[in-house]
Amino acid sequence: TAHQSLPSSRMALLGRLLGLLMATCLTFCLSHQNPKEFALTNPEKSSTKETERKETKAEEELNAEVLEVFHPTHEWQALRPGQAVPAGSHVRLNLQTGEREAKLQYEDKFRNNLKGKRLDINTNTYTSQDLKSALAKFKEGAEMESSKEDKARQAEVKRLFRPIEELKKDFDELNVVIETDMQIMVRLINKFNSSSSSLEEKIAALFDLEYYVHQMDNAQDLLSFGGLQVVINGLNSTEPLVKEYAAFVLGAAFSR
């Protein structure tokens, strides 16, 4: 029995030695591999750091003192960070590539706007101060064009219409008296209220007065100088026609 148990103990010891040897070899192999391949990393943190690094780099490029000029054409071109797009360009975001692209939208209009307006800047680069100076020149040009249009309009009005002073002078030479509506209504009320006026003259005065008081301003003027009360008093006249035409005048005045 002693002879039979001896080989079993040897076999167990041999198995332990083999297991220890295999563990040692595995540890040696792993120690010579790239540690980065077996390191536990957080992919979200790595992605965030990479994004922050790219944004910082883009901001540094945009904060440059001198901006590079982008020369647009009729074809879409990718915009690099820091490039300034001239007026008249059409900008879009390419959803497939994620890049900003620009092209010249209205070439003829863009050239006409720049025609006669020279920018005193370098043809390849310009600063923010150059942009402000260029915008100021465009604004001055627009104001000058607006002023020219106003002067041309005033000249056209003067050509088509004569001043009221000249018209009054011509009428004075022709012995023609120009009366305002107010003056005419005062004259008609005086004729109607005069004891020396005949019935026909009073009826004619009321008839003409009705025409003028159809306008709101004239009706208010009739009230302001007391003519409305004179017409109301005409309702107490013994003449039926006077009552009738006085009622017509009051109706026209109050209808406004």
ZAPABA-42160 format. One record per residue (C-alpha): x, y, z; residue number from 1. Coordinates in Angstrom, 1 decimal. Example, Ala and Ser with C-alpha at 12.3 -4.5 7.8 and 13.67 -1.06 7.14 Angstrom:
2
px; py; pz; num
12.3; -4.5; 7.8; 1
13.7; -1.1; 7.1; 2
This chain:
256
px; py; pz; num
0.0; 0.0; 0.0; 1
2.9; 2.4; 0.7; 2
4.4; 1.6; -2.7; 3
1.0; 2.4; -4.4; 4
0.5; 5.8; -2.7; 5
3.9; 7.1; -3.5; 6
3.3; 7.5; -7.3; 7
0.1; 9.4; -6.6; 8
1.8; 11.9; -4.4; 9
4.5; 12.4; -7.1; 10
1.9; 12.9; -9.7; 11
0.1; 15.6; -7.6; 12
3.4; 17.4; -7.0; 13
4.2; 17.3; -10.7; 14
0.8; 18.8; -11.6; 15
1.3; 21.6; -9.1; 16
4.8; 22.4; -10.6; 17
3.3; 22.4; -14.1; 18
0.5; 24.8; -13.1; 19
3.0; 27.2; -11.4; 20
5.2; 27.1; -14.5; 21
2.3; 27.9; -16.8; 22
1.2; 30.9; -14.6; 23
4.7; 32.3; -14.6; 24
4.9; 32.1; -18.5; 25
1.5; 33.8; -18.8; 26
2.5; 36.6; -16.5; 27
5.8; 37.1; -18.4; 28
4.0; 37.3; -21.8; 29
1.4; 39.8; -20.6; 30
4.1; 42.0; -19.1; 31
5.8; 42.4; -22.5; 32
2.6; 43.3; -24.3; 33
1.4; 47.0; -25.0; 34
-0.1; 48.2; -21.7; 35
-2.5; 50.5; -23.6; 36
-4.2; 47.5; -25.2; 37
-5.1; 46.0; -21.8; 38
-5.7; 49.2; -19.9; 39
-9.3; 50.0; -18.7; 40
-10.3; 53.2; -20.3; 41
-13.5; 55.2; -20.4; 42
-14.5; 55.8; -24.1; 43
-16.9; 58.6; -23.2; 44
-14.2; 60.6; -21.4; 45
-11.7; 60.0; -24.2; 46
-14.3; 61.3; -26.8; 47
-15.0; 64.4; -24.7; 48
-11.3; 65.3; -24.3; 49
-10.8; 64.9; -28.1; 50
-13.8; 67.1; -28.8; 51
-12.6; 69.8; -26.4; 52
-9.2; 69.7; -28.0; 53
-10.6; 70.2; -31.5; 54
-12.9; 73.1; -30.3; 55
-9.9; 74.8; -28.6; 56
-7.8; 74.5; -31.8; 57
-10.7; 76.0; -33.9; 58
-11.1; 78.9; -31.5; 59
-7.4; 79.6; -31.6; 60
-7.6; 79.7; -35.4; 61
-10.6; 82.0; -35.4; 62
-9.0; 84.4; -33.0; 63
-6.2; 85.3; -35.4; 64
-5.7; 89.0; -36.0; 65
-5.8; 88.7; -39.8; 66
-8.6; 86.8; -41.5; 67
-8.0; 84.9; -44.8; 68
-10.3; 86.0; -47.6; 69
-12.5; 83.3; -49.2; 70
-12.9; 83.8; -53.0; 71
-16.3; 82.3; -53.9; 72
-17.2; 80.9; -57.3; 73
-20.3; 79.3; -58.8; 74
-19.3; 75.9; -57.4; 75
-19.6; 74.9; -53.8; 76
-16.2; 75.1; -51.9; 77
-15.4; 74.0; -48.4; 78
-14.7; 76.7; -45.9; 79
-11.6; 76.4; -43.6; 80
-11.8; 77.7; -40.0; 81
-11.1; 81.5; -39.9; 82
-12.0; 82.2; -43.5; 83
-14.3; 85.3; -44.0; 84
-17.0; 85.1; -46.6; 85
-17.5; 88.2; -48.8; 86
-21.0; 89.8; -49.3; 87
-23.0; 88.1; -52.0; 88
-22.0; 84.6; -51.1; 89
-24.4; 81.7; -50.3; 90
-23.3; 79.5; -47.3; 91
-24.6; 76.1; -46.4; 92
-23.8; 73.2; -44.1; 93
-23.1; 70.0; -46.0; 94
-24.9; 67.3; -43.9; 95
-23.0; 64.5; -45.6; 96
-19.5; 65.8; -44.8; 97
-20.3; 68.1; -41.9; 98
-18.3; 70.9; -43.4; 99
-19.4; 74.5; -44.2; 100
-19.5; 75.3; -47.9; 101
-20.0; 78.5; -49.8; 102
-20.4; 79.7; -53.4; 103
-21.2; 83.0; -55.2; 104
-25.0; 83.3; -55.4; 105
-25.5; 86.4; -57.5; 106
-22.3; 87.2; -59.4; 107
-23.7; 90.0; -61.5; 108
-25.3; 91.8; -58.6; 109
-22.2; 91.3; -56.4; 110
-20.0; 92.9; -59.1; 111
-22.4; 95.8; -59.6; 112
-22.4; 96.5; -55.8; 113
-18.6; 96.5; -55.8; 114
-18.3; 98.6; -59.0; 115
-17.0; 102.1; -58.2; 116
-16.4; 101.2; -54.6; 117
-12.7; 100.5; -54.1; 118
-11.7; 98.9; -50.8; 119
-8.4; 100.0; -49.5; 120
-7.4; 96.6; -48.2; 121
-5.1; 93.8; -49.2; 122
-6.4; 91.5; -51.8; 123
-5.7; 88.4; -49.8; 124
-6.3; 89.4; -46.2; 125
-8.2; 92.0; -44.2; 126
-8.9; 92.8; -40.5; 127
-12.0; 93.7; -38.6; 128
-11.2; 97.4; -39.0; 129
-11.0; 97.0; -42.8; 130
-14.5; 95.5; -42.7; 131
-15.9; 98.5; -40.7; 132
-14.3; 100.9; -43.1; 133
-15.8; 99.1; -46.1; 134
-19.3; 99.0; -44.6; 135
-19.1; 102.8; -43.9; 136
-18.3; 103.4; -47.6; 137
-21.3; 101.4; -48.7; 138
-23.5; 103.3; -46.3; 139
-22.2; 106.6; -47.7; 140
-22.9; 105.5; -51.2; 141
-26.5; 104.5; -50.4; 142
-27.2; 107.9; -48.7; 143
-25.8; 109.8; -51.7; 144
-28.1; 107.8; -54.1; 145
-31.1; 108.5; -51.9; 146
-30.3; 112.2; -51.8; 147
-30.0; 112.3; -55.6; 148
-33.5; 110.6; -55.9; 149
-35.0; 113.1; -53.6; 150
-33.6; 116.0; -55.6; 151
-34.8; 114.6; -58.8; 152
-38.3; 114.1; -57.4; 153
-38.5; 117.7; -56.1; 154
-37.4; 118.9; -59.5; 155
-40.1; 116.9; -61.2; 156
-42.8; 118.3; -58.8; 157
-41.6; 121.9; -59.5; 158
-41.8; 121.2; -63.2; 159
-45.4; 119.9; -63.1; 160
-46.9; 122.3; -60.5; 161
-46.7; 126.0; -59.9; 162
-46.4; 127.6; -56.4; 163
-49.5; 129.0; -54.9; 164
-47.9; 132.5; -54.7; 165
-47.5; 132.6; -58.4; 166
-51.1; 131.5; -59.0; 167
-52.4; 134.2; -56.6; 168
-50.3; 136.8; -58.5; 169
-51.7; 135.7; -61.8; 170
-55.3; 135.8; -60.5; 171
-54.7; 139.3; -59.0; 172
-53.6; 140.5; -62.4; 173
-56.9; 139.1; -63.8; 174
-58.9; 140.7; -61.0; 175
-60.0; 137.2; -59.9; 176
-60.6; 136.8; -56.1; 177
-59.7; 133.4; -54.7; 178
-61.9; 132.6; -51.7; 179
-61.5; 129.7; -49.3; 180
-64.5; 127.6; -48.3; 181
-64.6; 129.4; -45.0; 182
-64.8; 132.8; -46.6; 183
-67.5; 131.5; -49.0; 184
-69.7; 130.1; -46.2; 185
-69.4; 133.4; -44.2; 186
-70.5; 135.3; -47.2; 187
-73.5; 132.9; -47.8; 188
-74.6; 133.2; -44.1; 189
-74.4; 137.0; -44.3; 190
-76.5; 137.0; -47.4; 191
-79.1; 134.6; -45.8; 192
-79.2; 136.6; -42.6; 193
-79.4; 140.0; -44.3; 194
-82.8; 141.8; -44.1; 195
-82.1; 143.4; -47.5; 196
-81.8; 140.0; -49.2; 197
-84.8; 138.8; -51.2; 198
-86.4; 135.4; -50.7; 199
-84.8; 134.1; -53.9; 200
-81.3; 135.3; -52.6; 201
-81.9; 133.6; -49.2; 202
-83.0; 130.3; -50.9; 203
-79.9; 130.5; -53.2; 204
-77.6; 131.1; -50.2; 205
-79.0; 128.1; -48.4; 206
-78.8; 125.9; -51.5; 207
-75.1; 126.8; -52.0; 208
-74.4; 126.4; -48.3; 209
-75.7; 122.8; -48.3; 210
-73.1; 121.9; -50.9; 211
-70.2; 123.1; -48.7; 212
-71.3; 121.6; -45.4; 213
-71.3; 118.1; -46.8; 214
-67.5; 118.1; -46.0; 215
-66.8; 117.5; -42.3; 216
-64.2; 120.3; -42.0; 217
-66.6; 122.9; -43.5; 218
-69.4; 121.7; -41.1; 219
-67.1; 122.3; -38.2; 220
-66.1; 125.7; -39.5; 221
-69.8; 126.6; -39.8; 222
-70.3; 125.8; -36.2; 223
-67.1; 127.7; -35.1; 224
-68.2; 131.1; -36.5; 225
-71.9; 130.8; -35.4; 226
-73.4; 130.1; -38.9; 227
-75.0; 126.9; -37.7; 228
-77.2; 128.8; -35.2; 229
-78.3; 131.2; -37.9; 230
-79.5; 128.2; -40.0; 231
-81.3; 126.7; -37.0; 232
-83.1; 130.1; -36.5; 233
-84.2; 129.8; -40.1; 234
-86.4; 126.9; -39.1; 235
-88.7; 129.4; -37.3; 236
-89.2; 131.4; -40.6; 237
-92.7; 132.0; -41.9; 238
-91.6; 131.0; -45.4; 239
-92.0; 127.3; -46.1; 240
-89.1; 127.3; -48.6; 241
-86.8; 128.8; -46.0; 242
-87.7; 126.2; -43.5; 243
-87.2; 123.4; -46.1; 244
-83.8; 124.5; -47.3; 245
-82.6; 125.3; -43.8; 246
-83.5; 121.7; -42.8; 247
-81.5; 120.5; -45.8; 248
-78.4; 122.4; -44.6; 249
-78.7; 121.0; -41.1; 250
-79.2; 117.5; -42.3; 251
-76.1; 117.7; -44.5; 252
-74.0; 119.2; -41.6; 253
-75.1; 116.7; -39.0; 254
-74.7; 113.7; -41.4; 255
-70.9; 114.2; -41.3; 256
